[in-house]
Amino acid sequence: MSKALIAMSGGVDSSVAAYLMKEAGYECIGATMKLYDNETACVSVTKTCCSVDDVADARSVAYSLGMKYYVFNFKDEFEEKVISKFVRCYECGATPNPCIDCNRYMKFDKLHRRAKELGCDYVVTGHYARIEERGGRFALLKGIDETKDQSYVLYSMTQEELAHTQFPLGSMRKSEIRDLAEAHGFINARKPDSQDICFVPDGDYAKVIRNFTGKTYDTGNFIDHDGNVLGRHKGIIHYTIGQRKGLGIPGQTPYYVCEIRPDTNEVVLGSNDALFSDTVEIADLNYIPGDVPAGPIRCEAKIRYKHAAQPATVTFHGEKRATITFDEPQRAITKGQAAVLYLGDEVLGGGVII
């Protein structure tokens, strides 16, 4: 009998993933990763941390399915690989996606290693994505529920990781997942989906960054593209490319954040039209099919999670860098975000926008 380690967040998706693997005949072990403390997320220590409630929900489902269940303390690794990088990015004027780093370094690295120690053949998660074996290699595909597809945050997966991972929800829709959970009496059947970054539960990134570093961030000038001073900003960690709200700068037409300059502590404002560009440079490239193509390829690319993939030409510069040239200019291309390459439903890979 094959053995699977189920990454259980306490939510309905990973709970149903566990159920489906049990039904498929796998020996299953449930596991929740402890990633941060109340203080890191700026949650009062006098309250029960949301992550503790999630552990209780995950344990309840695991026990109802007759599974062993563990909580793994990965706080130090999460702080180093995810939170610290998140903070550094904002300090450098970039906008990171910590969910990608969590998948890369926690679920499909640290958790995979723990699975091997437990004699497991697979790590299983509740992601809405699919894996197909094609002639001895593995392809990462979009989930069929286009409203829940999470393939974008999985682009860094390797052939080895894909070979030892299963996504049992990838061919299902969210409504089916909740119905299954309710039919089997899972405590979290109607639990709302998390909408925020896990360690920023109220969406206030700047508060978490200040709390984590113990630093204050200097105010500076808002300027236009000609260098004219338009007003004062409250610290570059408060801003991202394309932002309009919270600037406090009056004008005949709306201002948007067009550039962040950490070296001079300036934030450049301009019109919406100034946000469009057809070229993206990426680094830390991962190309899932194998060897990077020698010449340009045609595909589609997404520059953020909610962005609709757009036709583009990709030119590779060695194994780790590439230039993406879109057929049409795209709005608010942002350093620190991921650009992910698609060929139809297949994820070819991607990299970090620089």
VEXMI-606498 format. One line per field, with one value per residue (C-alpha): residue in three letters; residue number from 1; x, y, z. Coordinates in nm, 4 decimals, m for minus. Example, Ala and Ser with C-alpha at 12.3 -4.5 7.8 and 13.67 -1.06 7.14 Angstrom:
// VEXMI-606498
rest: ALA / SER $
nr: 1 / 2 $
c1: 1.2300 / 1.3670 $
c2: m0.4500 / m0.1060 $
c3: 0.7800 / 0.7140 $
This chain:
// VEXMI-606498
rest: MET / SER / LYS / ALA / LEU / ILE / ALA / MET / SER / GLY / GLY / VAL / ASP / SER / SER / VAL / ALA / ALA / TYR / LEU / MET / LYS / GLU / ALA / GLY / TYR / GLU / CYS / ILE / GLY / ALA / THR / MET / LYS / LEU / TYR / ASP / ASN / GLU / THR / ALA / CYS / VAL / SER / VAL / THR / LYS / THR / CYS / CYS / SER / VAL / ASP / ASP / VAL / ALA / ASP / ALA / ARG / SER / VAL / ALA / TYR / SER / LEU / GLY / MET / LYS / TYR / TYR / VAL / PHE / ASN / PHE / LYS / ASP / GLU / PHE / GLU / GLU / LYS / VAL / ILE / SER / LYS / PHE / VAL / ARG / CYS / TYR / GLU / CYS / GLY / ALA / THR / PRO / ASN / PRO / CYS / ILE / ASP / CYS / ASN / ARG / TYR / MET / LYS / PHE / ASP / LYS / LEU / HIS / ARG / ARG / ALA / LYS / GLU / LEU / GLY / CYS / ASP / TYR / VAL / VAL / THR / GLY / HIS / TYR / ALA / ARG / ILE / GLU / GLU / ARG / GLY / GLY / ARG / PHE / ALA / LEU / LEU / LYS / GLY / ILE / ASP / GLU / THR / LYS / ASP / GLN / SER / TYR / VAL / LEU / TYR / SER / MET / THR / GLN / GLU / GLU / LEU / ALA / HIS / THR / GLN / PHE / PRO / LEU / GLY / SER / MET / ARG / LYS / SER / GLU / ILE / ARG / ASP / LEU / ALA / GLU / ALA / HIS / GLY / PHE / ILE / ASN / ALA / ARG / LYS / PRO / ASP / SER / GLN / ASP / ILE / CYS / PHE / VAL / PRO / ASP / GLY / ASP / TYR / ALA / LYS / VAL / ILE / ARG / ASN / PHE / THR / GLY / LYS / THR / TYR / ASP / THR / GLY / ASN / PHE / ILE / ASP / HIS / ASP / GLY / ASN / VAL / LEU / GLY / ARG / HIS / LYS / GLY / ILE / ILE / HIS / TYR / THR / ILE / GLY / GLN / ARG / LYS / GLY / LEU / GLY / ILE / PRO / GLY / GLN / THR / PRO / TYR / TYR / VAL / CYS / GLU / ILE / ARG / PRO / ASP / THR / ASN / GLU / VAL / VAL / LEU / GLY / SER / ASN / ASP / ALA / LEU / PHE / SER / ASP / THR / VAL / GLU / ILE / ALA / ASP / LEU / ASN / TYR / ILE / PRO / GLY / ASP / VAL / PRO / ALA / GLY / PRO / ILE / ARG / CYS / GLU / ALA / LYS / ILE / ARG / TYR / LYS / HIS / ALA / ALA / GLN / PRO / ALA / THR / VAL / THR / PHE / HIS / GLY / GLU / LYS / ARG / ALA / THR / ILE / THR / PHE / ASP / GLU / PRO / GLN / ARG / ALA / ILE / THR / LYS / GLY / GLN / ALA / ALA / VAL / LEU / TYR / LEU / GLY / ASP / GLU / VAL / LEU / GLY / GLY / GLY / VAL / ILE / ILE $
nr: 1 / 2 / 3 / 4 / 5 / 6 / 7 / 8 / 9 / 10 / 11 / 12 / 13 / 14 / 15 / 16 / 17 / 18 / 19 / 20 / 21 / 22 / 23 / 24 / 25 / 26 / 27 / 28 / 29 / 30 / 31 / 32 / 33 / 34 / 35 / 36 / 37 / 38 / 39 / 40 / 41 / 42 / 43 / 44 / 45 / 46 / 47 / 48 / 49 / 50 / 51 / 52 / 53 / 54 / 55 / 56 / 57 / 58 / 59 / 60 / 61 / 62 / 63 / 64 / 65 / 66 / 67 / 68 / 69 / 70 / 71 / 72 / 73 / 74 / 75 / 76 / 77 / 78 / 79 / 80 / 81 / 82 / 83 / 84 / 85 / 86 / 87 / 88 / 89 / 90 / 91 / 92 / 93 / 94 / 95 / 96 / 97 / 98 / 99 / 100 / 101 / 102 / 103 / 104 / 105 / 106 / 107 / 108 / 109 / 110 / 111 / 112 / 113 / 114 / 115 / 116 / 117 / 118 / 119 / 120 / 121 / 122 / 123 / 124 / 125 / 126 / 127 / 128 / 129 / 130 / 131 / 132 / 133 / 134 / 135 / 136 / 137 / 138 / 139 / 140 / 141 / 142 / 143 / 144 / 145 / 146 / 147 / 148 / 149 / 150 / 151 / 152 / 153 / 154 / 155 / 156 / 157 / 158 / 159 / 160 / 161 / 162 / 163 / 164 / 165 / 166 / 167 / 168 / 169 / 170 / 171 / 172 / 173 / 174 / 175 / 176 / 177 / 178 / 179 / 180 / 181 / 182 / 183 / 184 / 185 / 186 / 187 / 188 / 189 / 190 / 191 / 192 / 193 / 194 / 195 / 196 / 197 / 198 / 199 / 200 / 201 / 202 / 203 / 204 / 205 / 206 / 207 / 208 / 209 / 210 / 211 / 212 / 213 / 214 / 215 / 216 / 217 / 218 / 219 / 220 / 221 / 222 / 223 / 224 / 225 / 226 / 227 / 228 / 229 / 230 / 231 / 232 / 233 / 234 / 235 / 236 / 237 / 238 / 239 / 240 / 241 / 242 / 243 / 244 / 245 / 246 / 247 / 248 / 249 / 250 / 251 / 252 / 253 / 254 / 255 / 256 / 257 / 258 / 259 / 260 / 261 / 262 / 263 / 264 / 265 / 266 / 267 / 268 / 269 / 270 / 271 / 272 / 273 / 274 / 275 / 276 / 277 / 278 / 279 / 280 / 281 / 282 / 283 / 284 / 285 / 286 / 287 / 288 / 289 / 290 / 291 / 292 / 293 / 294 / 295 / 296 / 297 / 298 / 299 / 300 / 301 / 302 / 303 / 304 / 305 / 306 / 307 / 308 / 309 / 310 / 311 / 312 / 313 / 314 / 315 / 316 / 317 / 318 / 319 / 320 / 321 / 322 / 323 / 324 / 325 / 326 / 327 / 328 / 329 / 330 / 331 / 332 / 333 / 334 / 335 / 336 / 337 / 338 / 339 / 340 / 341 / 342 / 343 / 344 / 345 / 346 / 347 / 348 / 349 / 350 / 351 / 352 / 353 / 354 $
c1: 0.0000 / 0.1358 / 0.1715 / 0.0855 / 0.1540 / m0.1410 / m0.0644 / m0.3673 / m0.4222 / m0.7470 / m0.9456 / m1.2007 / m0.9784 / m0.6991 / m0.9549 / m1.1295 / m0.7910 / m0.7232 / m1.0610 / m1.0052 / m0.6622 / m0.8069 / m1.0846 / m0.8224 / m0.6592 / m0.3564 / m0.2220 / m0.2475 / m0.0822 / m0.2113 / 0.0289 / m0.0069 / 0.2904 / 0.3315 / 0.4799 / 0.4556 / 0.3488 / 0.0779 / 0.3375 / 0.4719 / 0.1250 / 0.0490 / m0.2312 / m0.2860 / m0.1316 / m0.4447 / m0.6489 / m0.6487 / m0.4334 / m0.6202 / m0.3540 / m0.4413 / m0.8044 / m0.6870 / m0.4851 / m0.7937 / m0.9993 / m0.7292 / m0.6900 / m1.0666 / m1.0846 / m0.7746 / m0.9104 / m1.2516 / m1.0734 / m0.8681 / m0.5400 / m0.2324 / m0.1805 / 0.1231 / 0.2055 / 0.5507 / 0.7284 / 0.8738 / 0.8742 / 1.2481 / 1.2562 / 0.9429 / 1.0915 / 1.4143 / 1.2754 / 0.9435 / 0.8939 / 1.2479 / 1.2349 / 0.8929 / 1.0335 / 1.3479 / 1.1413 / 0.9234 / 1.2316 / 1.3783 / 1.0657 / 0.9421 / 0.6150 / 0.6662 / 0.4294 / 0.5039 / 0.2597 / 0.4950 / 0.7899 / 0.5874 / 0.5060 / 0.8640 / 1.0492 / 0.7937 / 0.5467 / 0.7614 / 1.0989 / 1.0797 / 0.7570 / 0.8792 / 1.1893 / 0.9757 / 0.7565 / 1.0601 / 1.1613 / 0.8151 / 0.8386 / 0.5757 / 0.5632 / 0.3725 / 0.2970 / m0.0656 / m0.2103 / m0.5466 / m0.4219 / m0.6454 / m0.3972 / m0.3218 / m0.0179 / 0.0097 / 0.2839 / 0.3795 / 0.6408 / 0.8368 / 0.8184 / 0.5601 / 0.3476 / 0.1886 / m0.1575 / m0.4222 / m0.7090 / m1.0330 / m1.2166 / m1.0973 / m1.2212 / m0.9928 / m0.6932 / m0.3720 / m0.1151 / 0.0417 / 0.1812 / 0.3270 / 0.5493 / 0.8722 / 0.8019 / 1.0652 / 1.0279 / 1.1315 / 0.8703 / 0.5953 / 0.6772 / 0.6095 / 0.3126 / m0.0599 / m0.3316 / m0.6579 / m0.8779 / m0.7416 / m1.0192 / m1.2982 / m1.4906 / m1.5151 / m1.8869 / m1.8172 / m1.5527 / m1.7870 / m2.0668 / m1.8302 / m1.7096 / m2.0654 / m2.1747 / m1.8989 / m1.9604 / m1.6322 / m1.6221 / m1.4879 / m1.7315 / m1.8557 / m1.5478 / m1.4691 / m1.1609 / m0.8682 / m0.8277 / m0.5159 / m0.1499 / m0.1423 / 0.0969 / m0.0787 / m0.4345 / m0.5692 / m0.3933 / m0.1726 / 0.1657 / 0.3445 / 0.2417 / 0.3798 / 0.7045 / 0.7561 / 0.6774 / 0.9154 / 1.2112 / 1.1563 / 1.2413 / 1.0717 / 1.0687 / 1.1519 / 0.9041 / 1.0120 / 0.9011 / 0.6342 / 0.7685 / 0.6491 / 0.8469 / 1.0196 / 1.1395 / 0.8903 / 0.7928 / 0.4207 / 0.4045 / 0.5316 / 0.4934 / 0.4876 / 0.7598 / 0.8154 / 0.6952 / 0.3406 / 0.3351 / 0.3232 / 0.3205 / m0.0223 / m0.1516 / m0.3996 / m0.5608 / m0.3999 / m0.1690 / m0.3349 / m0.2130 / m0.4798 / m0.4695 / m0.6882 / m0.6441 / m0.5732 / m0.2156 / m0.0791 / 0.2437 / 0.4663 / 0.8079 / 0.9617 / 1.3190 / 1.4624 / 1.8067 / 1.6622 / 1.3502 / 1.1257 / 0.7962 / 0.7247 / 0.3626 / 0.2090 / m0.0930 / m0.2518 / m0.1090 / 0.2439 / 0.1893 / 0.1866 / 0.4835 / 0.5255 / 0.8547 / 0.9290 / 1.2670 / 1.2688 / 1.5369 / 1.5570 / 1.3863 / 1.2373 / 1.1532 / 0.9444 / 0.9676 / 1.3462 / 1.6195 / 1.5616 / 1.4887 / 1.7758 / 1.5537 / 1.2469 / 0.9131 / 0.5545 / 0.3259 / 0.1094 / 0.2265 / 0.0703 / 0.2376 / 0.0307 / m0.2071 / m0.5305 / m0.3865 / m0.5331 / m0.2541 / m0.1587 / 0.0173 / 0.3916 / 0.7305 / 0.9912 / 1.3634 / 1.5901 / 1.9296 / 2.0965 / 1.9304 / 1.8017 / 1.6962 / 1.4526 / 1.2817 / 0.9053 / 0.7720 / 0.3941 / 0.1957 / 0.0131 / 0.1400 / 0.0428 / m0.0476 / 0.1567 / 0.4378 / 0.5784 / 0.9227 / 0.9079 / 0.5987 / 0.6210 / 0.5769 / 0.4447 / 0.4490 / 0.1634 / 0.1094 / m0.2630 / m0.3362 / 0.0262 / 0.2567 / 0.5974 / 0.7552 / 0.8342 / 1.0564 / 1.0709 / 1.0195 / 1.3282 $
c2: 0.0000 / 0.3431 / 0.5947 / 0.9661 / 1.2637 / 1.5026 / 1.8709 / 1.9785 / 2.3494 / 2.3110 / 2.4205 / 2.2264 / 2.1712 / 1.9803 / 1.7883 / 1.6604 / 1.5851 / 1.3582 / 1.1890 / 1.1256 / 0.9728 / 0.7419 / 0.6405 / 0.5672 / 0.3155 / 0.5058 / 0.4834 / 0.8458 / 1.0618 / 1.4128 / 1.6974 / 2.0665 / 2.2992 / 2.5439 / 2.8431 / 3.1513 / 3.2846 / 3.5330 / 3.8038 / 3.7701 / 3.8205 / 4.1063 / 3.9026 / 3.9690 / 3.7015 / 3.7186 / 3.5733 / 3.2261 / 3.2356 / 3.1460 / 2.8861 / 2.7030 / 2.6837 / 2.5527 / 2.2793 / 2.1744 / 2.1544 / 1.9562 / 1.7148 / 1.6630 / 1.5652 / 1.3451 / 1.1531 / 1.1147 / 0.9474 / 0.7219 / 0.8902 / 0.9568 / 1.3305 / 1.5467 / 1.9142 / 2.0021 / 2.3088 / 2.4859 / 2.8354 / 2.8981 / 2.7905 / 2.9926 / 3.3037 / 3.2629 / 3.1606 / 3.3416 / 3.6238 / 3.7647 / 3.7637 / 3.9287 / 4.2088 / 4.2552 / 4.2833 / 4.5628 / 4.7425 / 4.7266 / 4.8653 / 4.5281 / 4.3437 / 3.9741 / 3.6784 / 3.4830 / 3.2058 / 3.1043 / 3.0927 / 2.8937 / 2.6330 / 2.6251 / 2.6069 / 2.4636 / 2.2296 / 2.1019 / 2.1053 / 2.0826 / 1.8802 / 1.6493 / 1.5717 / 1.5009 / 1.2724 / 1.0683 / 1.0343 / 0.8904 / 0.6471 / 0.8262 / 0.7996 / 1.1242 / 1.4642 / 1.5607 / 1.9123 / 2.0736 / 2.2863 / 2.3269 / 2.2034 / 1.8768 / 1.6609 / 1.4340 / 1.1898 / 1.2201 / 0.9827 / 0.9578 / 1.3300 / 1.5199 / 1.8130 / 2.0659 / 2.1690 / 2.4201 / 2.3061 / 2.2606 / 2.5080 / 2.8291 / 3.0335 / 2.8421 / 2.7449 / 2.7720 / 2.6579 / 3.0066 / 2.9641 / 2.6213 / 2.7186 / 2.6512 / 2.2769 / 2.0392 / 1.7063 / 1.5271 / 1.7123 / 1.6534 / 1.2824 / 1.2602 / 1.4993 / 1.4540 / 1.7179 / 1.5206 / 1.8327 / 1.9442 / 1.7781 / 1.8987 / 2.2179 / 2.3987 / 2.3308 / 1.9562 / 1.9857 / 2.1523 / 1.9033 / 1.6113 / 1.7665 / 1.8253 / 1.4746 / 1.3304 / 1.5604 / 1.7508 / 2.0309 / 2.2750 / 2.1946 / 2.5551 / 2.7250 / 3.0396 / 3.0338 / 3.2420 / 3.5556 / 3.7025 / 3.6117 / 3.3804 / 3.5923 / 3.9181 / 3.8297 / 4.1859 / 4.2848 / 4.5484 / 4.4511 / 4.7593 / 4.6862 / 4.3317 / 4.4569 / 4.7194 / 4.4640 / 4.2083 / 4.4440 / 4.6825 / 4.9628 / 5.2833 / 5.3754 / 5.7284 / 5.9457 / 6.0820 / 6.2624 / 6.1763 / 6.3030 / 6.3038 / 6.1688 / 6.5060 / 6.5087 / 6.7662 / 6.7156 / 6.6419 / 6.5726 / 6.3408 / 5.9662 / 5.7724 / 5.5165 / 5.3031 / 4.9833 / 5.1223 / 5.1245 / 4.8975 / 4.9591 / 5.0571 / 5.1707 / 5.4581 / 5.4544 / 5.6115 / 5.8528 / 6.1715 / 6.3723 / 6.5824 / 6.6280 / 6.6977 / 6.3314 / 6.0423 / 5.9628 / 5.6080 / 5.4640 / 5.4110 / 5.3509 / 5.3050 / 5.4233 / 5.2863 / 5.4432 / 5.7949 / 5.7080 / 5.8467 / 5.7234 / 5.8256 / 5.9044 / 5.9311 / 5.8612 / 5.5231 / 5.5246 / 5.5343 / 5.1947 / 4.9983 / 4.8084 / 4.5129 / 4.3774 / 4.1790 / 4.0574 / 3.7547 / 3.5838 / 3.2625 / 3.0858 / 2.7375 / 2.5552 / 2.2515 / 2.0428 / 2.0129 / 2.1833 / 2.5508 / 2.6029 / 2.7383 / 2.9793 / 3.1938 / 3.0268 / 3.1403 / 3.0941 / 3.2915 / 3.4585 / 3.5866 / 3.8658 / 3.8227 / 3.5695 / 3.7321 / 3.8416 / 3.6750 / 3.4994 / 3.6972 / 3.5950 / 3.6569 / 3.5581 / 3.4334 / 3.4599 / 3.2672 / 3.3930 / 3.0851 / 2.8614 / 3.1214 / 3.4370 / 3.5275 / 3.8198 / 3.8089 / 4.0317 / 4.0604 / 4.1101 / 4.3935 / 4.6180 / 4.4999 / 4.7166 / 4.7520 / 4.5023 / 4.4765 / 4.3764 / 4.0864 / 3.9281 / 3.6097 / 3.5873 / 3.2391 / 3.0796 / 2.8698 / 2.6626 / 2.6052 / 2.4397 / 2.3427 / 2.5443 / 2.5697 / 2.7464 / 3.1030 / 3.3381 / 3.6498 / 3.9864 / 4.2071 $
c3: 0.0000 / m0.0961 / 0.1826 / 0.1674 / 0.3921 / 0.3726 / 0.4297 / 0.6350 / 0.6904 / 0.8795 / 0.5755 / 0.3764 / 0.0708 / 0.2421 / 0.4480 / 0.1359 / m0.0204 / 0.2781 / 0.2389 / m0.1325 / m0.0728 / 0.1945 / m0.0443 / m0.3128 / m0.0811 / 0.0459 / 0.3976 / 0.5065 / 0.7706 / 0.8376 / 0.9116 / 0.9882 / 0.9617 / 1.2507 / 1.0715 / 1.2948 / 1.6346 / 1.7307 / 1.7828 / 1.4272 / 1.2820 / 1.5254 / 1.6857 / 2.0541 / 2.2765 / 2.4937 / 2.2054 / 2.0624 / 1.7501 / 1.4335 / 1.3587 / 1.6820 / 1.5719 / 1.2348 / 1.4056 / 1.6000 / 1.2787 / 1.0964 / 1.3886 / 1.4059 / 1.0383 / 1.0562 / 1.3539 / 1.1901 / 0.8977 / 1.1254 / 1.0322 / 1.2395 / 1.2784 / 1.3538 / 1.3933 / 1.2580 / 1.3917 / 1.0883 / 1.2394 / 1.2065 / 0.8427 / 0.7611 / 0.9189 / 0.7225 / 0.3833 / 0.3701 / 0.6219 / 0.6027 / 0.2232 / 0.2327 / 0.4489 / 0.2371 / m0.0794 / 0.0571 / 0.1884 / m0.1640 / m0.3294 / m0.4594 / m0.3924 / m0.3078 / m0.3225 / m0.0029 / m0.0946 / m0.3767 / m0.1375 / 0.1161 / m0.1472 / m0.2706 / 0.0595 / 0.3029 / 0.1295 / m0.1542 / 0.0176 / 0.3964 / 0.4016 / 0.1249 / 0.3306 / 0.6364 / 0.4239 / 0.3217 / 0.6858 / 0.7566 / 0.4656 / 0.2568 / m0.1223 / m0.1773 / m0.0315 / m0.0901 / m0.0759 / m0.1431 / m0.4331 / m0.7366 / m0.9965 / m1.1785 / m1.2473 / m1.5507 / m1.6404 / m2.0050 / m2.1410 / m1.8197 / m1.7415 / m1.5403 / m1.6489 / m1.4120 / m1.5336 / m1.4349 / m1.2138 / m1.4053 / m1.1787 / m1.3402 / m1.0436 / m0.8040 / m1.0227 / m0.8164 / m1.0727 / m1.0724 / m0.7199 / m0.8045 / m1.0990 / m0.9057 / m0.8706 / m1.0086 / m1.1856 / m0.8653 / m0.6611 / m0.9183 / m0.9218 / m0.5476 / m0.5151 / m0.5689 / m0.6081 / m0.5777 / m0.6058 / m0.9431 / m1.1422 / m0.9133 / m0.8518 / m0.5199 / m0.4867 / m0.5082 / m0.2360 / 0.0116 / m0.0632 / 0.0047 / 0.3290 / 0.4477 / 0.3523 / 0.5711 / 0.8661 / 0.8527 / 1.1087 / 0.8474 / 0.5644 / 0.5430 / 0.6835 / 0.4772 / 0.2574 / 0.3784 / 0.1684 / 0.3270 / 0.3567 / 0.6597 / 0.8682 / 0.7679 / 0.8750 / 0.8622 / 0.5385 / 0.7068 / 0.5601 / 0.6916 / 1.0515 / 1.0293 / 0.8714 / 1.1438 / 1.4131 / 1.2627 / 1.2125 / 1.5041 / 1.2630 / 1.1617 / 0.7933 / 0.6852 / 0.5052 / 0.1689 / m0.1436 / m0.3934 / m0.7262 / m1.0868 / m1.3824 / m1.4224 / m1.0626 / m0.9367 / m0.5718 / m0.5326 / m0.1608 / 0.1123 / 0.1449 / 0.4729 / 0.3914 / 0.0815 / 0.2495 / 0.2210 / m0.1610 / m0.4633 / m0.8380 / m0.9715 / m0.6325 / m0.6338 / m0.2907 / 0.0137 / m0.1704 / m0.0485 / m0.3481 / m0.5220 / m0.8984 / m1.1985 / m1.2934 / m1.0558 / m0.9608 / m0.9496 / m0.8117 / m1.1169 / m0.9584 / m0.6126 / m0.5620 / m0.2364 / m0.2953 / m0.2807 / m0.0758 / m0.3507 / m0.4910 / m0.8511 / m0.9348 / m1.2787 / m1.4937 / m1.5531 / m1.9066 / m1.7622 / m1.6010 / m1.9274 / m2.0671 / m2.3033 / m2.1659 / m1.8498 / m1.7266 / m1.4983 / m1.2903 / m1.0842 / m1.3753 / m1.3313 / m1.6552 / m1.5640 / m1.8852 / m1.8563 / m2.0582 / m2.1347 / m2.5079 / m2.7177 / m2.9081 / m2.8386 / m2.7706 / m2.8045 / m2.5047 / m2.2632 / m1.9443 / m1.6207 / m1.4232 / m1.1070 / m0.9562 / m1.0760 / m1.4127 / m1.7225 / m1.9147 / m2.2264 / m2.5525 / m2.5447 / m2.6809 / m2.4319 / m2.5003 / m2.2625 / m2.1450 / m2.0011 / m1.7448 / m1.4994 / m1.6855 / m1.9599 / m2.1327 / m2.1861 / m2.4642 / m2.4641 / m2.7836 / m2.6067 / m2.3225 / m1.9730 / m1.6740 / m1.3548 / m1.4081 / m1.0564 / m0.9309 / m0.6878 / m0.8380 / m1.0444 / m1.4200 / m1.5003 / m1.8457 / m1.9848 / m2.2978 / m2.2938 / m1.9579 / m1.8974 / m1.6714 / m1.8397 / m1.5432 / m1.4534 / m1.2596 / m1.0423 / m1.2095 / m1.1725 $
